[in-house]
Amino acid sequence: MPIKGVDFRDSSLADLRLFPVAAKRDVGYQLDRVQRGLEPTDSKSMRTVGKSVYEIRVEEPSMKTKVFVSVWDAIEDSPQTAVSMKVRSAVMIELSEYIETHGLTQAQAADVLGVTQPRISDLMRGKINLFSLDMLLNMASAAGMSPVLKISKPRAPLPTAAKKRPLVTV
């Protein structure tokens, strides 16, 4: 399923960027799940608005809109961190789906994945800031998954060393 774009309105992106790192990443994980067509794991349903509604969209012509391909591109401070968060989020989503698909309790999942039950609880609640990529890949491997890393080449050539400015001028 293709990933849906993220549409931030007015000051919502700036407001989100002001969150503490852990909170910002938790929100990012939930938005990443929504981008992938999944329900958020840590949310409140708004059934009075409609079935499966987790967000209210207000169309206002005066609002400034900026669209990002990934929520991580929008909320992280550097492209390097955004890439790391995209990969961590993708692995967390796969692990969560594995646990749900196999009908495992958190204790059973902990045994299979080689971690403690509280770690599975953190995983299922989307606490992305508590997991390193190494830890997530180890858990995926313990589940019998074979994570594959795909690296695409840059679209434009990187600047050459001759064109770089010196770090210190005298």
N, C-alpha and C positions, 0 to 999 in steps of 0.2 A: 504494500500500500504506500503510495507516495506521501511524503511529509508535507503537511499544510504549512503555509506561511504564517507568520505572526504579525498582527496588525496592532501597533500601539497607538493610542489616541491621546492627543493633547500632552499632558505632563506625565502620563502613566509610566513611560520608560524612564524618565529622569527620576521619578519617585521610586521606582523599583531599584534603580542603580544606587540609591541612598540606603537601601536595606543593609543590615550587617551581612557579611559574606555568607555565613551559614544559612540565614533566612533567604537570601537572594538565590542561593543554589537550590534550596528546597522548592522555592516557587518555580525556578527554572526546570527542575525535574518534572514537576506537575504539568507545566506548560508543554514540555517535550512529549509527555504521554498524550496530551490532548492533540498535539500536532500529528502524532502517529495514529490517531483514531481511537485511542484508549481512554477510559475514564480516569480521572485523577484518583490517586490512592488516598489522599488526605484532603478531603473537601466536605462541604456541606451541600446537600441537595437543595435546590430552590423549587420544590414541587408546586408551590403556589404560582410560580411563573410558568412552569411547563415541565413535562417529563424529561429527565436527563439534562436539566439546565443547571449549569454551574457558573454562568457568567451572564451579565446583562450588557448588551451592546447598545450604545446610544449613537445614532447617526446624527452628527452635527456638522454642517458645512464649514463652520469656522474652525473646527478642530484640525490641528496639524497631524498628518499621518506619515509614519515611516514604516515600511514593510521590510522585514528581515526573513531570510530563508530559514534560519534557525534561531530559536530563542537564545541560545548560547552566544551567537554572534552579537545579539543585542545587549545582553546583560553583563558579559564579561569584559574586563578591561583590556585584554590583549587577544589577538587571534590564536596565540599558542594556548592560552588557558581555555578559550572557547573550544578548540579542537579536543583538548583533554576532557572537558566536561561532556562534549557530544559522545565521545567513546564510552566514558563511564556511565552515562545515562543509558545508552543503548544496551550495554551489558547488564545493567541493573534491571532494565525492562525485560530482557530475555530471561534472566534468572527468576524474576517474579512470575513471569508467565509459565516457566518450567514448574515452579512450585504449585501454582494454581492448577495447571493442566494435569499434573500427576496426583492431585488431591492430597498433597503432603501437609501434615501439621507442621508447625514451626519447629517442634522438637525433631520430627523426622527429617525435615529439610536440613536442620543443623547437623544431624548425623551424616547425611549424604554429602553435604558441602564442606564438612570438616570445620565448622565454626560453632559458636554457642547459639542458643535459642535467642538471646537478646540481640545478637547480630542479625539474625533472620528478621526479627521484629523491625529493626532499623531499616533493613533492606525493603521490606514490604511497605513501610511507611514512607519510603522515598528519601531517606536521610542521606543524600548523596555525598555530603561533605564529610561523612564519617568513613568513607571507603576510598582506598587508593585503587588505581587501575590494576596494580599488581594483585591486590587482594581479590578484586572482582574476577580477574582472569583465572586465578587459582580456584575460585569457587566454580566458575564455569567449567574448568577442566575436570574438577571433581564430579560434576554433574554429567560428564561424558560429552560435553559440548566441545567443538573445535573452533574457537574464535579465529577469524581471519582478518588480517589488517590489510586494507587497500590504500595505497598511497598514490595520489594523482600528481602529475608533474605540474609545476607552475605554468600559468597561461602566458605570462610575460617573463622575459629573462630577468634574473636578479641583477642589481647594479654590480658592476665590476669593482674590484678593489681600487683601481685607479680613480674611479669617480667618487669614492667615499671621502667624506671630509675627515680631517684628523680630529681625534678626540680632544686633543690639547693643542692650543696654538701658543707660540712664544713670541 
